[in-house]
Amino acid sequence: MTFFPPIDPYDTGRLPVSGGHEIYYERSGKRGGVPALMLHGGPGSGCTADHRRLFDPEIFDTLLLDQRGSGRST
């Protein structure tokens, strides 16, 4: 698998969901580009910096979400 160069998110935050929980998100790549949603695997695993590298940042506006209990979501 080929990765694109490392990239920092341009936006991060938490989305309120039911039960008082909040889901962590981050966006990277081209603002307004082709939307891409990254759903990571796993119970308990979260999104990593390498997940951002799966999408061409010149084309995609990528949204990564962490599931509850994976560290950054509450």
PQR file of N, CA, C, O and H, with PARSE charges and radii, in Angstrom:
ATOM      1  N   MET A   1       0.848  -1.169   0.000 -0.4000 1.5000
ATOM      2  CA  MET A   1       0.000   0.000   0.000 -0.0000 2.0000
ATOM      3  C   MET A   1       0.897   1.236   0.000  0.5500 1.7000
ATOM      4  O   MET A   1       1.892   1.288   0.724 -0.5500 1.4000
ATOM      5  N   THR A   2       0.547   2.216  -0.803 -0.4000 1.5000
ATOM      6  CA  THR A   2       1.277   3.474  -0.875 -0.0000 2.0000
ATOM      7  C   THR A   2       0.554   4.530  -0.059  0.5500 1.7000
ATOM      8  O   THR A   2      -0.662   4.694  -0.164 -0.5500 1.4000
ATOM      9  H   THR A   2      -0.260   2.174  -1.391  0.4000 1.0000
ATOM     10  N   PHE A   3       1.321   5.245   0.756 -0.4000 1.5000
ATOM     11  CA  PHE A   3       0.760   6.323   1.558 -0.0000 2.0000
ATOM     12  C   PHE A   3       1.132   7.668   0.956  0.5500 1.7000
ATOM     13  O   PHE A   3       2.198   7.815   0.357 -0.5500 1.4000
ATOM     14  H   PHE A   3       2.308   5.112   0.842  0.4000 1.0000
ATOM     15  N   PHE A   4       0.258   8.639   1.114 -0.4000 1.5000
ATOM     16  CA  PHE A   4       0.565  10.021   0.761 -0.0000 2.0000
ATOM     17  C   PHE A   4       1.410  10.606   1.893  0.5500 1.7000
ATOM     18  O   PHE A   4       1.460  10.026   2.977 -0.5500 1.4000
ATOM     19  H   PHE A   4      -0.608   8.520   1.600  0.4000 1.0000
ATOM     20  N   PRO A   5       2.074  11.740   1.667 -0.5600 1.5000
ATOM     21  CA  PRO A   5       2.902  12.334   2.724  0.2800 2.0000
ATOM     22  C   PRO A   5       2.070  12.657   3.974  0.5500 1.7000
ATOM     23  O   PRO A   5       0.856  12.845   3.885 -0.5500 1.4000
ATOM     24  N   PRO A   6       2.730  12.720   5.135 -0.5600 1.5000
ATOM     25  CA  PRO A   6       2.013  13.066   6.368  0.2800 2.0000
ATOM     26  C   PRO A   6       1.284  14.403   6.228  0.5500 1.7000
ATOM     27  O   PRO A   6       1.764  15.323   5.565 -0.5500 1.4000
ATOM     28  N   ILE A   7       0.122  14.487   6.863 -0.4000 1.5000
ATOM     29  CA  ILE A   7      -0.693  15.696   6.810 -0.0000 2.0000
ATOM     30  C   ILE A   7      -1.366  15.887   8.163  0.5500 1.7000
ATOM     31  O   ILE A   7      -1.810  14.920   8.782 -0.5500 1.4000
ATOM     32  H   ILE A   7      -0.268  13.740   7.401  0.4000 1.0000
ATOM     33  N   ASP A   8      -1.439  17.117   8.616 -0.4000 1.5000
ATOM     34  CA  ASP A   8      -2.137  17.437   9.851 -0.0000 2.0000
ATOM     35  C   ASP A   8      -3.592  17.765   9.544  0.5500 1.7000
ATOM     36  O   ASP A   8      -3.900  18.256   8.458 -0.5500 1.4000
ATOM     37  H   ASP A   8      -1.078  17.903   8.113  0.4000 1.0000
ATOM     38  N   PRO A   9      -4.485  17.498  10.483 -0.5600 1.5000
ATOM     39  CA  PRO A   9      -5.883  17.884  10.273  0.2800 2.0000
ATOM     40  C   PRO A   9      -6.022  19.399  10.265  0.5500 1.7000
ATOM     41  O   PRO A   9      -5.283  20.100  10.956 -0.5500 1.4000
ATOM     42  N   TYR A  10      -6.970  19.903   9.482 -0.4000 1.5000
ATOM     43  CA  TYR A  10      -7.248  21.335   9.499 -0.0000 2.0000
ATOM     44  C   TYR A  10      -8.390  21.671  10.451  0.5500 1.7000
ATOM     45  O   TYR A  10      -8.640  22.841  10.740 -0.5500 1.4000
ATOM     46  H   TYR A  10      -7.571  19.334   8.920  0.4000 1.0000
ATOM     47  N   ASP A  11      -9.086  20.638  10.939 -0.4000 1.5000
ATOM     48  CA  ASP A  11     -10.173  20.864  11.892 -0.0000 2.0000
ATOM     49  C   ASP A  11     -10.338  19.609  12.735  0.5500 1.7000
ATOM     50  O   ASP A  11     -10.250  18.494  12.221 -0.5500 1.4000
ATOM     51  H   ASP A  11      -8.883  19.687  10.704  0.4000 1.0000
ATOM     52  N   THR A  12     -10.579  19.789  14.038 -0.4000 1.5000
ATOM     53  CA  THR A  12     -10.893  18.684  14.936 -0.0000 2.0000
ATOM     54  C   THR A  12     -11.991  19.137  15.891  0.5500 1.7000
ATOM     55  O   THR A  12     -12.203  20.334  16.084 -0.5500 1.4000
ATOM     56  H   THR A  12     -10.651  20.695  14.456  0.4000 1.0000
ATOM     57  N   GLY A  13     -12.674  18.184  16.476 -0.4000 1.5000
ATOM     58  CA  GLY A  13     -13.707  18.535  17.439 -0.0000 2.0000
ATOM     59  C   GLY A  13     -14.441  17.304  17.906  0.5500 1.7000
ATOM     60  O   GLY A  13     -14.026  16.172  17.654 -0.5500 1.4000
ATOM     61  H   GLY A  13     -12.502  17.212  16.319  0.4000 1.0000
ATOM     62  N   ARG A  14     -15.548  17.547  18.596 -0.4000 1.5000
ATOM     63  CA  ARG A  14     -16.398  16.466  19.088 -0.0000 2.0000
ATOM     64  C   ARG A  14     -17.850  16.764  18.734  0.5500 1.7000
ATOM     65  O   ARG A  14     -18.336  17.879  18.920 -0.5500 1.4000
ATOM     66  H   ARG A  14     -15.885  18.466  18.801  0.4000 1.0000
ATOM     67  N   LEU A  15     -18.525  15.751  18.223 -0.4000 1.5000
ATOM     68  CA  LEU A  15     -19.934  15.866  17.860 -0.0000 2.0000
ATOM     69  C   LEU A  15     -20.786  15.266  18.972  0.5500 1.7000
ATOM     70  O   LEU A  15     -20.593  14.101  19.321 -0.5500 1.4000
ATOM     71  H   LEU A  15     -18.130  14.845  18.072  0.4000 1.0000
ATOM     72  N   PRO A  16     -21.732  16.034  19.543 -0.5600 1.5000
ATOM     73  CA  PRO A  16     -22.611  15.456  20.561  0.2800 2.0000
ATOM     74  C   PRO A  16     -23.546  14.417  19.937  0.5500 1.7000
ATOM     75  O   PRO A  16     -24.130  14.645  18.878 -0.5500 1.4000
ATOM     76  N   VAL A  17     -23.675  13.280  20.609 -0.4000 1.5000
ATOM     77  CA  VAL A  17     -24.589  12.214  20.177 -0.0000 2.0000
ATOM     78  C   VAL A  17     -25.436  11.801  21.375  0.5500 1.7000
ATOM     79  O   VAL A  17     -25.312  12.387  22.451 -0.5500 1.4000
ATOM     80  H   VAL A  17     -23.201  13.095  21.470  0.4000 1.0000
ATOM     81  N   SER A  18     -26.276  10.822  21.205 -0.4000 1.5000
ATOM     82  CA  SER A  18     -27.205  10.426  22.264 -0.0000 2.0000
ATOM     83  C   SER A  18     -26.479   9.928  23.510  0.5500 1.7000
ATOM     84  O   SER A  18     -25.323   9.507  23.454 -0.5500 1.4000
ATOM     85  H   SER A  18     -26.377  10.346  20.331  0.4000 1.0000
ATOM     86  N   GLY A  19     -27.182   9.986  24.622 -0.4000 1.5000
ATOM     87  CA  GLY A  19     -26.658   9.449  25.867 -0.0000 2.0000
ATOM     88  C   GLY A  19     -25.556  10.281  26.504  0.5500 1.7000
ATOM     89  O   GLY A  19     -24.851   9.799  27.391 -0.5500 1.4000
ATOM     90  H   GLY A  19     -28.120  10.328  24.668  0.4000 1.0000
ATOM     91  N   GLY A  20     -25.400  11.530  26.060 -0.4000 1.5000
ATOM     92  CA  GLY A  20     -24.370  12.386  26.627 -0.0000 2.0000
ATOM     93  C   GLY A  20     -22.968  12.114  26.099  0.5500 1.7000
ATOM     94  O   GLY A  20     -21.996  12.664  26.616 -0.5500 1.4000
ATOM     95  H   GLY A  20     -25.973  11.921  25.340  0.4000 1.0000
ATOM     96  N   HIS A  21     -22.853  11.278  25.085 -0.4000 1.5000
ATOM     97  CA  HIS A  21     -21.546  10.960  24.511 -0.0000 2.0000
ATOM     98  C   HIS A  21     -21.146  12.004  23.474  0.5500 1.7000
ATOM     99  O   HIS A  21     -21.984  12.746  22.962 -0.5500 1.4000
ATOM    100  H   HIS A  21     -23.642  10.831  24.665  0.4000 1.0000
ATOM    101  N   GLU A  22     -19.862  12.045  23.179 -0.4000 1.5000
ATOM    102  CA  GLU A  22     -19.333  12.902  22.116 -0.0000 2.0000
ATOM    103  C   GLU A  22     -18.372  12.080  21.266  0.5500 1.7000
ATOM    104  O   GLU A  22     -17.538  11.342  21.790 -0.5500 1.4000
ATOM    105  H   GLU A  22     -19.182  11.442  23.595  0.4000 1.0000
ATOM    106  N   ILE A  23     -18.499  12.217  19.953 -0.4000 1.5000
ATOM    107  CA  ILE A  23     -17.656  11.491  19.007 -0.0000 2.0000
ATOM    108  C   ILE A  23     -16.592  12.439  18.465  0.5500 1.7000
ATOM    109  O   ILE A  23     -16.908  13.498  17.922 -0.5500 1.4000
ATOM    110  H   ILE A  23     -19.176  12.817  19.527  0.4000 1.0000
ATOM    111  N   TYR A  24     -15.332  12.050  18.618 -0.4000 1.5000
ATOM    112  CA  TYR A  24     -14.219  12.843  18.109 -0.0000 2.0000
ATOM    113  C   TYR A  24     -14.181  12.755  16.578  0.5500 1.7000
ATOM    114  O   TYR A  24     -14.414  11.690  16.006 -0.5500 1.4000
ATOM    115  H   TYR A  24     -15.075  11.190  19.060  0.4000 1.0000
ATOM    116  N   TYR A  25     -13.888  13.876  15.927 -0.4000 1.5000
ATOM    117  CA  TYR A  25     -13.704  13.877  14.480 -0.0000 2.0000
ATOM    118  C   TYR A  25     -12.501  14.735  14.121  0.5500 1.7000
ATOM    119  O   TYR A  25     -12.080  15.604  14.884 -0.5500 1.4000
ATOM    120  H   TYR A  25     -13.699  14.741  16.392  0.4000 1.0000
ATOM    121  N   GLU A  26     -11.965  14.469  12.947 -0.4000 1.5000
ATOM    122  CA  GLU A  26     -10.948  15.343  12.371 -0.0000 2.0000
ATOM    123  C   GLU A  26     -11.111  15.382  10.871  0.5500 1.7000
ATOM    124  O   GLU A  26     -11.512  14.403  10.242 -0.5500 1.4000
ATOM    125  H   GLU A  26     -12.307  13.763  12.327  0.4000 1.0000
ATOM    126  N   ARG A  27     -10.787  16.553  10.299 -0.4000 1.5000
ATOM    127  CA  ARG A  27     -10.873  16.736   8.848 -0.0000 2.0000
ATOM    128  C   ARG A  27      -9.500  17.111   8.334  0.5500 1.7000
ATOM    129  O   ARG A  27      -8.768  17.870   8.970 -0.5500 1.4000
ATOM    130  H   ARG A  27     -10.461  17.349  10.809  0.4000 1.0000
ATOM    131  N   SER A  28      -9.159  16.572   7.176 -0.4000 1.5000
ATOM    132  CA  SER A  28      -7.873  16.875   6.545 -0.0000 2.0000
ATOM    133  C   SER A  28      -8.036  16.849   5.035  0.5500 1.7000
ATOM    134  O   SER A  28      -9.052  16.400   4.505 -0.5500 1.4000
ATOM    135  H   SER A  28      -9.753  15.956   6.660  0.4000 1.0000
ATOM    136  N   GLY A  29      -7.017  17.339   4.364 -0.4000 1.5000
ATOM    137  CA  GLY A  29      -7.036  17.346   2.903 -0.0000 2.0000
ATOM    138  C   GLY A  29      -7.522  18.662   2.345  0.5500 1.7000
ATOM    139  O   GLY A  29      -7.290  19.723   2.923 -0.5500 1.4000
ATOM    140  H   GLY A  29      -6.192  17.704   4.794  0.4000 1.0000
ATOM    141  N   LYS A  30      -8.194  18.583   1.223 -0.4000 1.5000
ATOM    142  CA  LYS A  30      -8.635  19.762   0.476 -0.0000 2.0000
ATOM    143  C   LYS A  30     -10.012  20.203   0.949  0.5500 1.7000
ATOM    144  O   LYS A  30     -10.997  19.489   0.757 -0.5500 1.4000
ATOM    145  H   LYS A  30      -8.382  17.720   0.753  0.4000 1.0000
ATOM    146  N   ARG A  31     -10.082  21.375   1.566 -0.4000 1.5000
ATOM    147  CA  ARG A  31     -11.386  21.914   1.981 -0.0000 2.0000
ATOM    148  C   ARG A  31     -12.295  22.024   0.764  0.5500 1.7000
ATOM    149  O   ARG A  31     -11.923  22.617  -0.249 -0.5500 1.4000
ATOM    150  H   ARG A  31      -9.282  21.954   1.722  0.4000 1.0000
ATOM    151  N   GLY A  32     -13.484  21.452   0.870 -0.4000 1.5000
ATOM    152  CA  GLY A  32     -14.428  21.512  -0.237 -0.0000 2.0000
ATOM    153  C   GLY A  32     -14.146  20.519  -1.346  0.5500 1.7000
ATOM    154  O   GLY A  32     -14.820  20.531  -2.376 -0.5500 1.4000
ATOM    155  H   GLY A  32     -13.787  20.970   1.692  0.4000 1.0000
ATOM    156  N   GLY A  33     -13.149  19.650  -1.146 -0.4000 1.5000
ATOM    157  CA  GLY A  33     -12.826  18.634  -2.146 -0.0000 2.0000
ATOM    158  C   GLY A  33     -13.852  17.514  -2.142  0.5500 1.7000
ATOM    159  O   GLY A  33     -14.906  17.620  -1.515 -0.5500 1.4000
ATOM    160  H   GLY A  33     -12.601  19.640  -0.309  0.4000 1.0000
ATOM    161  N   VAL A  34     -13.532  16.452  -2.845 -0.4000 1.5000
ATOM    162  CA  VAL A  34     -14.413  15.285  -2.899 -0.0000 2.0000
ATOM    163  C   VAL A  34     -14.511  14.715  -1.478  0.5500 1.7000
ATOM    164  O   VAL A  34     -13.484  14.384  -0.885 -0.5500 1.4000
ATOM    165  H   VAL A  34     -12.676  16.367  -3.355  0.4000 1.0000
ATOM    166  N   PRO A  35     -15.718  14.594  -0.923 -0.5600 1.5000
ATOM    167  CA  PRO A  35     -15.836  14.097   0.445  0.2800 2.0000
ATOM    168  C   PRO A  35     -15.436  12.628   0.563  0.5500 1.7000
ATOM    169  O   PRO A  35     -15.777  11.809  -0.291 -0.5500 1.4000
ATOM    170  N   ALA A  36     -14.707  12.307   1.636 -0.4000 1.5000
ATOM    171  CA  ALA A  36     -14.335  10.923   1.937 -0.0000 2.0000
ATOM    172  C   ALA A  36     -14.526  10.718   3.434  0.5500 1.7000
ATOM    173  O   ALA A  36     -14.052  11.519   4.239 -0.5500 1.4000
ATOM    174  H   ALA A  36     -14.430  12.972   2.329  0.4000 1.0000
ATOM    175  N   LEU A  37     -15.218   9.652   3.805 -0.4000 1.5000
ATOM    176  CA  LEU A  37     -15.470   9.319   5.205 -0.0000 2.0000
ATOM    177  C   LEU A  37     -14.661   8.083   5.551  0.5500 1.7000
ATOM    178  O   LEU A  37     -14.794   7.045   4.903 -0.5500 1.4000
ATOM    179  H   LEU A  37     -15.603   9.001   3.150  0.4000 1.0000
ATOM    180  N   MET A  38     -13.816   8.195   6.579 -0.4000 1.5000
ATOM    181  CA  MET A  38     -12.985   7.076   7.017 -0.0000 2.0000
ATOM    182  C   MET A  38     -13.583   6.486   8.283  0.5500 1.7000
ATOM    183  O   MET A  38     -13.672   7.163   9.308 -0.5500 1.4000
ATOM    184  H   MET A  38     -13.708   9.038   7.105  0.4000 1.0000
ATOM    185  N   LEU A  39     -13.990   5.235   8.216 -0.4000 1.5000
ATOM    186  CA  LEU A  39     -14.480   4.511   9.385 -0.0000 2.0000
ATOM    187  C   LEU A  39     -13.426   3.465   9.732  0.5500 1.7000
ATOM    188  O   LEU A  39     -13.216   2.519   8.974 -0.5500 1.4000
ATOM    189  H   LEU A  39     -13.918   4.685   7.384  0.4000 1.0000
ATOM    190  N   HIS A  40     -12.773   3.632  10.862 -0.4000 1.5000
ATOM    191  CA  HIS A  40     -11.682   2.730  11.234 -0.0000 2.0000
ATOM    192  C   HIS A  40     -12.225   1.403  11.715  0.5500 1.7000
ATOM    193  O   HIS A  40     -13.404   1.269  12.044 -0.5500 1.4000
ATOM    194  H   HIS A  40     -12.944   4.401  11.478  0.4000 1.0000
ATOM    195  N   GLY A  41     -11.347   0.441  11.747 -0.4000 1.5000
ATOM    196  CA  GLY A  41     -11.745  -0.888  12.201 -0.0000 2.0000
ATOM    197  C   GLY A  41     -11.658  -1.029  13.699  0.5500 1.7000
ATOM    198  O   GLY A  41     -11.068  -0.195  14.386 -0.5500 1.4000
ATOM    199  H   GLY A  41     -10.389   0.550  11.480  0.4000 1.0000
ATOM    200  N   GLY A  42     -12.192  -1.988  14.148 -0.4000 1.5000
ATOM    201  CA  GLY A  42     -11.970  -2.362  15.385 -0.0000 2.0000
ATOM    202  C   GLY A  42     -12.518  -2.317  16.607  0.5500 1.7000
ATOM    203  O   GLY A  42     -12.531  -1.114  16.866 -0.5500 1.4000
ATOM    204  H   GLY A  42     -12.671  -2.666  13.590  0.4000 1.0000
ATOM    205  N   PRO A  43     -12.992  -2.909  17.539 -0.5600 1.5000
ATOM    206  CA  PRO A  43     -13.401  -2.250  18.777  0.2800 2.0000
ATOM    207  C   PRO A  43     -12.191  -1.695  19.523  0.5500 1.7000
ATOM    208  O   PRO A  43     -11.150  -2.342  19.639 -0.5500 1.4000
ATOM    209  N   GLY A  44     -12.365  -0.483  20.018 -0.4000 1.5000
ATOM    210  CA  GLY A  44     -11.332   0.129  20.837 -0.0000 2.0000
ATOM    211  C   GLY A  44     -10.227   0.831  20.091  0.5500 1.7000
ATOM    212  O   GLY A  44      -9.440   1.547  20.709 -0.5500 1.4000
ATOM    213  H   GLY A  44     -13.210   0.043  19.923  0.4000 1.0000
ATOM    214  N   SER A  45     -10.134   0.654  18.780 -0.4000 1.5000
ATOM    215  CA  SER A  45      -9.077   1.343  18.039 -0.0000 2.0000
ATOM    216  C   SER A  45      -9.602   2.688  17.572  0.5500 1.7000
ATOM    217  O   SER A  45     -10.805   2.862  17.376 -0.5500 1.4000
ATOM    218  H   SER A  45     -10.774   0.072  18.278  0.4000 1.0000
ATOM    219  N   GLY A  46      -8.718   3.612  17.399 -0.4000 1.5000
ATOM    220  CA  GLY A  46      -9.103   4.939  16.928 -0.0000 2.0000
ATOM    221  C   GLY A  46      -8.403   5.279  15.636  0.5500 1.7000
ATOM    222  O   GLY A  46      -7.568   4.515  15.150 -0.5500 1.4000
ATOM    223  H   GLY A  46      -7.741   3.470  17.558  0.4000 1.0000
ATOM    224  N   CYS A  47      -8.738   6.416  15.084 -0.4000 1.5000
ATOM    225  CA  CYS A  47      -8.080   6.893  13.872 -0.0000 2.0000
ATOM    226  C   CYS A  47      -6.643   7.286  14.205  0.5500 1.7000
ATOM    227  O   CYS A  47      -6.353   7.734  15.314 -0.5500 1.4000
ATOM    228  H   CYS A  47      -9.416   7.036  15.478  0.4000 1.0000
ATOM    229  N   THR A  48      -5.762   7.114  13.246 -0.4000 1.5000
ATOM    230  CA  THR A  48      -4.356   7.441  13.426 -0.0000 2.0000
ATOM    231  C   THR A  48      -3.907   8.406  12.339  0.5500 1.7000
ATOM    232  O   THR A  48      -4.623   8.641  11.366 -0.5500 1.4000
ATOM    233  H   THR A  48      -5.998   6.749  12.345  0.4000 1.0000
ATOM    234  N   ALA A  49      -2.725   8.956  12.513 -0.4000 1.5000
ATOM    235  CA  ALA A  49      -2.154   9.849  11.499 -0.0000 2.0000
ATOM    236  C   ALA A  49      -2.001   9.131  10.162  0.5500 1.7000
ATOM    237  O   ALA A  49      -2.135   9.759   9.112 -0.5500 1.4000
ATOM    238  H   ALA A  49      -2.143   8.765  13.304  0.4000 1.0000
ATOM    239  N   ASP A  50      -1.726   7.833  10.180 -0.4000 1.5000
ATOM    240  CA  ASP A  50      -1.594   7.085   8.919 -0.0000 2.0000
ATOM    241  C   ASP A  50      -2.911   6.970   8.180  0.5500 1.7000
ATOM    242  O   ASP A  50      -2.911   6.871   6.953 -0.5500 1.4000
ATOM    243  H   ASP A  50      -1.617   7.323  11.034  0.4000 1.0000
ATOM    244  N   HIS A  51      -4.034   6.979   8.881 -0.4000 1.5000
ATOM    245  CA  HIS A  51      -5.333   6.935   8.192 -0.0000 2.0000
ATOM    246  C   HIS A  51      -5.514   8.164   7.301  0.5500 1.7000
ATOM    247  O   HIS A  51      -6.086   8.064   6.216 -0.5500 1.4000
ATOM    248  H   HIS A  51      -4.034   7.059   9.878  0.4000 1.0000
ATOM    249  N   ARG A  52      -5.026   9.328   7.757 -0.4000 1.5000
ATOM    250  CA  ARG A  52      -5.119  10.539   6.928 -0.0000 2.0000
ATOM    251  C   ARG A  52      -4.303  10.394   5.652  0.5500 1.7000
ATOM    252  O   ARG A  52      -4.600  11.051   4.654 -0.5500 1.4000
ATOM    253  H   ARG A  52      -4.561   9.410   8.639  0.4000 1.0000
ATOM    254  N   ARG A  53      -3.290   9.555   5.666 -0.4000 1.5000
ATOM    255  CA  ARG A  53      -2.384   9.393   4.527 -0.0000 2.0000
ATOM    256  C   ARG A  53      -2.927   8.452   3.449  0.5500 1.7000
ATOM    257  O   ARG A  53      -2.270   8.249   2.428 -0.5500 1.4000
ATOM    258  H   ARG A  53      -3.049   9.021   6.476  0.4000 1.0000
ATOM    259  N   LEU A  54      -4.100   7.882   3.655 -0.4000 1.5000
ATOM    260  CA  LEU A  54      -4.703   6.975   2.679 -0.0000 2.0000
ATOM    261  C   LEU A  54      -5.394   7.715   1.532  0.5500 1.7000
ATOM    262  O   LEU A  54      -5.714   7.117   0.505 -0.5500 1.4000
ATOM    263  H   LEU A  54      -4.633   8.046   4.484  0.4000 1.0000
ATOM    264  N   PHE A  55      -5.622   9.016   1.712 -0.4000 1.5000
ATOM    265  CA  PHE A  55      -6.398   9.797   0.752 -0.0000 2.0000
ATOM    266  C   PHE A  55      -5.537  10.912   0.169  0.5500 1.7000
ATOM    267  O   PHE A  55      -4.808  11.584   0.898 -0.5500 1.4000
ATOM    268  H   PHE A  55      -5.362   9.502   2.546  0.4000 1.0000
ATOM    269  N   ASP A  56      -5.622  11.107  -1.142 -0.4000 1.5000
ATOM    270  CA  ASP A  56      -4.870  12.172  -1.805 -0.0000 2.0000
ATOM    271  C   ASP A  56      -5.368  13.525  -1.302  0.5500 1.7000
ATOM    272  O   ASP A  56      -6.512  13.893  -1.568 -0.5500 1.4000
ATOM    273  H   ASP A  56      -6.215  10.561  -1.734  0.4000 1.0000
ATOM    274  N   PRO A  57      -4.526  14.276  -0.575 -0.5600 1.5000
ATOM    275  CA  PRO A  57      -4.974  15.535   0.005  0.2800 2.0000
ATOM    276  C   PRO A  57      -5.217  16.641  -1.024  0.5500 1.7000
ATOM    277  O   PRO A  57      -5.780  17.682  -0.685 -0.5500 1.4000
ATOM    278  N   GLU A  58      -4.808  16.432  -2.249 -0.4000 1.5000
ATOM    279  CA  GLU A  58      -5.082  17.402  -3.315 -0.0000 2.0000
ATOM    280  C   GLU A  58      -6.478  17.208  -3.901  0.5500 1.7000
ATOM    281  O   GLU A  58      -6.975  18.063  -4.633 -0.5500 1.4000
ATOM    282  H   GLU A  58      -4.351  15.586  -2.524  0.4000 1.0000
ATOM    283  N   ILE A  59      -7.107  16.079  -3.575 -0.4000 1.5000
ATOM    284  CA  ILE A  59      -8.421  15.740  -4.140 -0.0000 2.0000
ATOM    285  C   ILE A  59      -9.504  15.659  -3.066  0.5500 1.7000
ATOM    286  O   ILE A  59     -10.596  16.197  -3.244 -0.5500 1.4000
ATOM    287  H   ILE A  59      -6.704  15.384  -2.981  0.4000 1.0000
ATOM    288  N   PHE A  60      -9.205  14.991  -1.958 -0.4000 1.5000
ATOM    289  CA  PHE A  60     -10.234  14.625  -0.979 -0.0000 2.0000
ATOM    290  C   PHE A  60     -10.274  15.544   0.238  0.5500 1.7000
ATOM    291  O   PHE A  60      -9.244  16.004   0.730 -0.5500 1.4000
ATOM    292  H   PHE A  60      -8.318  14.554  -1.813  0.4000 1.0000
ATOM    293  N   ASP A  61     -11.484  15.795   0.704 -0.4000 1.5000
ATOM    294  CA  ASP A  61     -11.754  16.431   1.991 -0.0000 2.0000
ATOM    295  C   ASP A  61     -12.181  15.282   2.903  0.5500 1.7000
ATOM    296  O   ASP A  61     -13.320  14.820   2.842 -0.5500 1.4000
ATOM    297  H   ASP A  61     -12.321  15.421   0.305  0.4000 1.0000
ATOM    298  N   THR A  62     -11.258  14.828   3.747 -0.4000 1.5000
ATOM    299  CA  THR A  62     -11.436  13.596   4.496 -0.0000 2.0000
ATOM    300  C   THR A  62     -11.948  13.855   5.911  0.5500 1.7000
ATOM    301  O   THR A  62     -11.444  14.734   6.611 -0.5500 1.4000
ATOM    302  H   THR A  62     -10.332  15.203   3.797  0.4000 1.0000
ATOM    303  N   LEU A  63     -12.944  13.090   6.321 -0.4000 1.5000
ATOM    304  CA  LEU A  63     -13.489  13.137   7.666 -0.0000 2.0000
ATOM    305  C   LEU A  63     -13.204  11.799   8.332  0.5500 1.7000
ATOM    306  O   LEU A  63     -13.628  10.755   7.837 -0.5500 1.4000
ATOM    307  H   LEU A  63     -13.353  12.376   5.752  0.4000 1.0000
ATOM    308  N   LEU A  64     -12.492  11.825   9.449 -0.4000 1.5000
ATOM    309  CA  LEU A  64     -12.207  10.629  10.230 -0.0000 2.0000
ATOM    310  C   LEU A  64     -12.962  10.712  11.543  0.5500 1.7000
ATOM    311  O   LEU A  64     -13.009  11.769  12.172 -0.5500 1.4000
ATOM    312  H   LEU A  64     -12.148  12.673   9.851  0.4000 1.0000
ATOM    313  N   LEU A  65     -13.557   9.594  11.960 -0.4000 1.5000
ATOM    314  CA  LEU A  65     -14.327   9.528  13.205 -0.0000 2.0000
ATOM    315  C   LEU A  65     -13.736   8.460  14.112  0.5500 1.7000
ATOM    316  O   LEU A  65     -13.332   7.396  13.642 -0.5500 1.4000
ATOM    317  H   LEU A  65     -13.519   8.735  11.449  0.4000 1.0000
ATOM    318  N   ASP A  66     -13.683   8.739  15.410 -0.4000 1.5000
ATOM    319  CA  ASP A  66     -13.304   7.740  16.403 -0.0000 2.0000
ATOM    320  C   ASP A  66     -14.567   7.210  17.056  0.5500 1.7000
ATOM    321  O   ASP A  66     -15.450   7.982  17.430 -0.5500 1.4000
ATOM    322  H   ASP A  66     -14.011   9.603  15.792  0.4000 1.0000
ATOM    323  N   GLN A  67     -14.654   5.899  17.194 -0.4000 1.5000
ATOM    324  CA  GLN A  67     -15.807   5.329  17.880 -0.0000 2.0000
ATOM    325  C   GLN A  67     -15.713   5.609  19.377  0.5500 1.7000
ATOM    326  O   GLN A  67     -14.644   5.937  19.892 -0.5500 1.4000
ATOM    327  H   GLN A  67     -13.936   5.272  16.890  0.4000 1.0000
ATOM    328  N   ARG A  68     -16.837   5.475  20.063 -0.4000 1.5000
ATOM    329  CA  ARG A  68     -16.830   5.640  21.514 -0.0000 2.0000
ATOM    330  C   ARG A  68     -15.859   4.653  22.153  0.5500 1.7000
ATOM    331  O   ARG A  68     -15.735   3.509  21.715 -0.5500 1.4000
ATOM    332  H   ARG A  68     -17.705   5.208  19.645  0.4000 1.0000
ATOM    333  N   GLY A  69     -15.182   5.113  23.183 -0.4000 1.5000
ATOM    334  CA  GLY A  69     -14.294   4.240  23.922 -0.0000 2.0000
ATOM    335  C   GLY A  69     -12.938   4.013  23.277  0.5500 1.7000
ATOM    336  O   GLY A  69     -12.182   3.151  23.726 -0.5500 1.4000
ATOM    337  H   GLY A  69     -15.283   6.042  23.538  0.4000 1.0000
ATOM    338  N   SER A  70     -12.616   4.763  22.240 -0.4000 1.5000
ATOM    339  CA  SER A  70     -11.323   4.534  21.577 -0.0000 2.0000
ATOM    340  C   SER A  70     -10.299   5.593  21.954  0.5500 1.7000
ATOM    341  O   SER A  70      -9.253   5.682  21.310 -0.5500 1.4000
ATOM    342  H   SER A  70     -13.230   5.463  21.875  0.4000 1.0000
ATOM    343  N   GLY A  71     -10.563   6.385  22.961 -0.4000 1.5000
ATOM    344  CA  GLY A  71      -9.562   7.321  23.439 -0.0000 2.0000
ATOM    345  C   GLY A  71      -9.976   8.767  23.370  0.5500 1.7000
ATOM    346  O   GLY A  71     -10.001   9.449  24.395 -0.5500 1.4000
ATOM    347  H   GLY A  71     -11.412   6.312  23.484  0.4000 1.0000
ATOM    348  N   ARG A  72     -10.301   9.252  22.198 -0.4000 1.5000
ATOM    349  CA  ARG A  72     -10.612  10.676  22.067 -0.0000 2.0000
ATOM    350  C   ARG A  72     -12.106  10.965  22.087  0.5500 1.7000
ATOM    351  O   ARG A  72     -12.507  12.110  22.295 -0.5500 1.4000
ATOM    352  H   ARG A  72     -10.281   8.699  21.365  0.4000 1.0000
ATOM    353  N   SER A  73     -12.926   9.958  21.878 -0.4000 1.5000
ATOM    354  CA  SER A  73     -14.376  10.127  22.016 -0.0000 2.0000
ATOM    355  C   SER A  73     -14.745   9.858  23.478  0.5500 1.7000
ATOM    356  O   SER A  73     -14.074   9.094  24.172 -0.5500 1.4000
ATOM    357  H   SER A  73     -12.599   9.028  21.710  0.4000 1.0000
ATOM    358  N   THR A  74     -15.816  10.496  23.926 -0.4000 1.5000
ATOM    359  CA  THR A  74     -16.222  10.312  25.318 -0.0000 2.0000
ATOM    360  C   THR A  74     -17.625   9.738  25.387  0.5500 1.7000
ATOM    361  O   THR A  74     -18.147   9.511  26.479 -0.5500 1.4000
ATOM    362  H   THR A  74     -16.361  11.117  23.362  0.4000 1.0000
TER
END
